């Protein structure tokens, strides 16, 4: 999935791979479980008392989507796989921007990839935070998340490279914030302390005020605790800004979620509209804000995409239509 998404991104950006290989091109991909899909047969044979081949485990231990893409495209820049649970894709894009900003490389393939496997599927069931019906992010009747899988990759370029190619940017990454609650292994801080810091950091770096934000693409998993924290923080910091969750359409793709939602954020900025928040129908009476419940036109030149992860980690990206709003 990472390979397919990266190939699409390179094509969409109008890059020729031979020209790409002449530059310092990095790869930064987020994931949370690696290549775990093909391990089941190994474990079944082992538990049955047989002596299975170690090839599946060797593949798992070498699972590194960034190294794989760098090898497939023959790229020689920095290479990093980011594993910060459900914020992995968001952090990978933020890290890629810092590489370009600090002159470490000129172009980066950045994003996230995740596949479903029994380990993560049963792990979330054991936490009792999954819904057997379609999830309902931010809804008063929300009852848990749906797991998903997928990949999304962006081609990120320095301004010098972009101008030399004569290409218009789809969007600009204006800011990135990252902070940890240091509260609990799986649950977010009830006050959203880490999310507030990450959000403020991204907006400060971008030079944005709340009135300049067209919309927020929220994490919105459909779990009670996560949605409560986001509703509280949005009500306090961005009370009049439209927001939504796309996980009602895609499920929660874990390490890839932040990257997929970053791509959606850029697409919605281009379209100047956002879809209805998937699965939402009934506002939570405990909060003063609710996501959009229909296709909504948005005005403004910037948007935020935010991720909340296990371990109390939070990541926020600020995208804009121009280099500075």
Secondary structure, 3 states (H helix, E strand, C coil): CHHHHHHHHHHHCCCCHHHHCCCCEEEEEECCCCCCCCCHHHHHHHHCCCCCCCHHHHHHHCCCHHHHHHHHHCCCCCEEEECCHHHHHHHHHHHHHHHHHCCCCCEEEEEEEECCCHHHHHHHHHCCCECCCCCCCCCCCCCCECECCEEEEEEEECHHHHHHHCCCCCCEEEEEEEEECCCCCCCCCCCCHHHHHHHHHHHHHHCCCHHHEEEEECCCCCCHHHHHHHHHHHHHHCCCCEEECCHHHHCECHHHHHHHHHHHHHHHHHHCEECCCCCCCCCCCCCCCCCCCCCEECCCCEEEEEEEEHHHEEEEEEEECCCCC
